[in-house]
Amino acid sequence: MKVVVVIPTYNERENISKMIDALALEFPKIQNHKMELLVVDDTSPDKTYEVVQEKTKKYSWVHLLLNPEKKGLGKAYAKGFQYAMDKLGADYVMEFDGDFQHRPDEIKKLVAKIDEGFEYVIGSRYIPGGSIPAEWGFSRKFLSVVGNLVARIGLLMPQVHDLTTGFKLTKVKGVLDKVPLDHLYSNSFAYKVHVLADCVNRGAKVAEVPITFMARTSGESKIIKNEMLETLKVIFLFQIHNPKILRFIKFGVVGFTGFIVNYVGLEILKKIGLSTYLATLFATEAAIISNFIFNNIWTFKDKTITKIGDIIPQFIKFNVTSLFAVIVQPLIVTLATNIFSDTAVVRLGGLVSALVIVMIYNYTVYNFFIWKTWKLPWAKKQ
């Protein structure tokens, strides 16, 4: 496999010379994979690119992509990734810093994961064995740790421990070539959150490898003050375009419609003389019918059940899986009226309380067993 390490530079004349020489010592230690380097320089005022051009004469595996102007780290990486794929024939690309905050001797740890079948390898500071610089001040540590935590929560990816690292290895075919590199939500540091979220969301096989993140030994840090806000912007934009989130929003709308059907039906049936329990039972079934129809034609429209021969058994299955709601909602509403009083407000409160529990259960069951957009863990490809 050909692995192209991509390093963006801007005024890194001193560092990049040392880095290329360090990589010249490390690359031969990596067996079974062809290692190459692509430096993406934004026409640095200190003429970093001249140093790289000289190194290309010494090392055939060094390449230079010169951008006419500085447009941000994310833009530089995006151009570098595209060039590595289109011009250098990369099978994998690696994000790597040229200022020695990432250790060259740890590259081989990430590359080794290729042989284990992993498609997206994260150099993680926040798993056992990983670390951030002890000499960092409190504010820098706080920004790094909290920013990463915000990204994990905002992207609903608790299984990934370091979403803001800049040391990653990505398979090209079926993973990076699916990422919209021309339309990343940030040209700054937060680009990394978008790329990671897109790769993980598409189902790439992920591994995390502990790394020791180093403090800069020379040059100026490129950390920007509004990195947290930029990260929040990327998370927001990614999630509002995330099909999984949109599906859940649709499910919520349908659930609210079912709630209206349920509540109105409950009140009508109460007025004609049914007991609270029976009124809630029949109103719940009416809501189930409503939910099945609208979920089928809207929420899960990409999996819409259209054949009559399929609709009937799936509707029966839908009812069976919804028995939880049929049992729980009447019990909670009846319990609420027994504890407080049998009024419209109490019945409404009971329905709302039951709805939260039922929605989580229903969304999980519907995805696994009715429209089958999720796979059971043991049913996944080995």
Order of alpha helices (4+ residues) and beta strands (2+ residues): beta-alpha-beta-alpha-beta-alpha-beta-alpha-beta-alpha-beta-alpha-beta-alpha-alpha-alpha-alpha-alpha-alpha
